[in-house]
Amino acid sequence: MKNKGLLFLCSFFSAFFTGVILSDIHNIKVRHHVIRDSRIRKDMRIVAMSDLHGRSFGKDNEKLIEKICALKPDAVITAGDIMTAKDLGIDIAGSVDVAEHLLMELAARFPVYFGMGNHESRVDWMPWLFDFTYEEMMSRFEKSGAKILDNDSAFIAENGVKIFGINISPRHYLHKRTKEYLPVKDMNTMIGRPDKDCFNILIAHDPEYLPSYAAWGADLSLSGHYHGGIMRLPLLGGVISPKPRLFPDYSGGMFNIRKKHQLVLCGLGVHTLPVRVFNPAELMVVDLKKGE
């Protein structure tokens, strides 16, 4: 009887967690935040996403596109890793095709601002691993109609919003085992200084450096990279970061540092650990509103 009971419990929990994983991978949760600031000249809705890694929700990502359209954004921001650059049973070139098609469909409907992730940058760092060049990939993304913010910025005068995209360099900032400090002076060299007369949004893929982003002057930073910590637990949050580290400080959600808003997206896709547990794929809506 004990063996039967143990077998039943094992079967139950196996079925339960399999169901959770499948649900979290294939269903998209939409989360909302409202930010008010006196420098915002006109209300603006942003839909932000990260870490798609070449996944498709429905044929040609029709389910994802439909969900984004239903949210009626004024702009869409991608916060890095829209493709995948690691050969883990994933068609890397195919992930670029998926990303290009999605960008093209979204850019035909909304302004799209493209931030860099470590997977896009890896094509530049390790060109010998790929059948296409970094320049070819980025040219395709740019021709899709998206505004590429690779250590660059875009000013949206109507809303009083300036969007910066930082591509953290040199490469050691993304080293797997060490924790580096990102000096503000290095950020100034890469992307310049924030505009004090605007609401400044920073697309910065790696959330480990949130204190640096706040010190630089980002009124809102958008990061991803940690996939929500793979598994999320009550009170503890995300379980593991890519470094790897257990229970990272900034695995997902909104944080406030120096009275600045720091939003870490849980992402849409998977790659190295192809699971999500209590951590559904995620789109983030940020409503920017004029006011104190």
N, C-alpha and C positions, 0 to 999 in steps of 0.2 A: 504493500500500500504506500509506504514511504517513497519508494522508487517511482511509483505512478504519480504521486503528488508532485515530486520534484520534476518529473518529466513534463507534467501539465504546466507547472510554473515556468519552466524554461521555454516551452512552446508558446505560452501566453506572452511572455516578455519579448521573445524573438519576433512574434507577429506584431506586437504593439510597436516596438521600435522600428521595425521595417516599415510599418504604416506611417509612422511619424517622419522618417527619413524621406520616403517617397512623396509625402504631402509637402514637406518643407522644400524639397527640390523643385517640385512642379507647380506650386501655388505661390502667387506673389502677394505679399502683404504691403499695403500702402500706409505709411505713417505721415503725420502732419505736424508741422511746427509753424508758429507765427512769430515774426520778429518785427518790432517797430523801431523806427529811427527817424529823427528829424531831417536827416540828409536825403532820405528817399523822397523823390519828387512826385512819383506816381506809383500806386500799388502795382506789385509785380508778383506773379506766381512762377516759381521755378520747380520743375521736376528733376530730381537728381538721381543718378544711378551709378553703380560702380561694379567692377569685377564680374562682368558678363562672361568673360573667357570663351567667347564664341558659341555660347549656348543659344538654342532656339526654343522659344515658347510657342509651340504651334508651327505650322509651315511658314517659313520665312519670317519667323517671329511675329506672326500676325496677332497673337494674343497679347504680347507685350506692347506692340504698337497701338492696339485697340485700347488697352488699359491706360497708356500715356495720353492718348487723344481724349479719352473720357475725362481726364483730370483738367483739361483745358489750360495747359501752361502757356505762359508768355515766352518761356525759354526752357530748353532742356540742357542739362549739364551732365557730362560723363566724367567721372572722377577716377579714370584709369583702369587698365587691364580689361579693355573691351575685347581683346583677343587673348590667346594663350601662346606662350613661347617656350613651353616645356613639353617634350615628347613623352607623354604619359598615357599612351593609347589614344591620344587626341590628334586629329588631323589639323596640324598647325596652319597650313595654307588655307584649309577649309574654314578655320576660325576667323581668318582675315576676311574671307569672302562673306561670312555671316555678319561680321562687324561692318564692313563696307555697305552691305545691303541695308542694314538697320539704320546707319547714319544717313544714307541717301533718302530712305523713306521718312525719317524724322525731319531732316533738313528741308524736305519739300513742304513741310507743314509748319515748322517752328524754327526760330534761331537755335542752333545747336553749338555749344561750346565744349570743346574736346580737351580734357586734361590727360596728361601722360601718367602711365603706371610703370611699374618695374618690368612688366612683360613686354610692353611696347619698346622700352629702352633696351631690353636684353637683345633685341634684334640689332641694335646699334653696337652694344658692348661685345657681342659674340657673333659677328656676321658669318663666320665659318660654319655655324650650326644650321643655317637656313638656306633654302633654295631661292630666296628673294632678298633684296637689299632693304635696308631701313628706309632709304630714299624712295624706293618703289612703293613700299607699304604706306608711308606717310603721304605720298602723292595721291594714292588712291583714296585715303581718308579725306584729304583736302578737297579733292574733286567731287566727293560726295555732297559737298555743300556745307560741311561742318567748319567752324572756325577753330583752327588748331592753336592751342595756347601752350606751346613748348617754350617755356621761359619767355612768355609774351603776355600781353594784356589786351582787353577790349573794353571800350567805354560805351555804355548805354546811356546817352545823354537824357533821353526822355524820362528815365527812371532815376537818374542820379546814381547809377551803379557802375562800378568798375570791377571787371573780373580778371584776375591774374591766374596764370597756370604755371606752377613751378615744376621743373624736371630736376629732381634733386641730384646733384653731381658734386664731387666725384662719386664713383660707384660705392666707396666704402660706407656711405651713409646707409646703404641697404644690406650691409654685411649680416650674415645670419646669426652670428654669436656675440657680437659686440654691440654695446650701446653707445652711440656717438652723440655729441652735442652739436646741434646745427646753429652756428653763430648767425645773428641777425645781419652782420656785415656781409656774410656770404650770400644771404638771401637778397640783400640790396644789390649785390653784384649780379646775381642771376636775373632778377626781375624788376629791379628798381625799388623805389619807396612807394608806400600807399599814398593815395590822394586824400588829404584831410577834408576836402570839400565833398567827397563822395562816400557812399557806402561801399566798402571794399570787400569783395569776395575772393578768397584764395582757394584754388583747386590744388590740393597737395595730397598725393595718394597715400603716403605713409603717415599714420596717426601717431607714431611714436614721438614726433616732434611738435605736438600741439602747443607746448609752452613757447617754443620758438615762433610758431605762427602767430600766437597772441602777442608776443613781445614785438614782432615785426609790425603789427598793426592791423591784422586781418579782423574785420568786424564779424565775418563769418568764414570759417574754413570748412571745406568739404573734403573728407578723406574716405578711404576704404581699406583695402589691402588685407585686413584680418578676417574677412568673411564672417564677421560677427563672433569670432572665436570658435567657429565650427559647431560647437554645442554651447547653448546658453542655459545657465542655471539660475533659479531665483536667488536674489540678493548678490550672488557672486558674478553674474554676467558671463562673458565669454570665457571659455576654458583654456584655449591655447592660441598663441600668435605664431606667425611664420618664422620667428627668430630661431628656435621655438622658445617660448616662455609660457608658463602656466599662469592663468588668470591675469592677463595683461590689463594695464590701467585703462586703456581706451579701446575697448573691443567693439563698441557699438552704442549709438545713442547721442544725445546732446550733452555737452560739457560746457562749463563756463570758466574761463581762465582770464584773469585781468579784465573782467567784465566783457569779455569777447565770447562770441558764440562759436563753439567747436562741434561740428556735426560729423560723426563717424558712421558711414553707411555699412550695413551688413552685407550688401552685395546681392548679386543675382545668380551667380554661377558657382562652380566647384572646379578644382583641378587636382592638387596633390592628394588630399583626403576627400574623396568624392561623396561626402555626406554632409548633411545639415540636420541638427537635432534640436528641437524646440527653437528653431532659428530659420524661419521661412525666408525665401528669396524676397528681396525688399526694394521698393521704390520709395523715395522720400519727397514729400511735397513741402516746400518752404514758401510761405506767403510773406512777402516783404510789404510792410505797410508804413505809410507816412505817419509819424507821431512820435511822442516821447516814449 
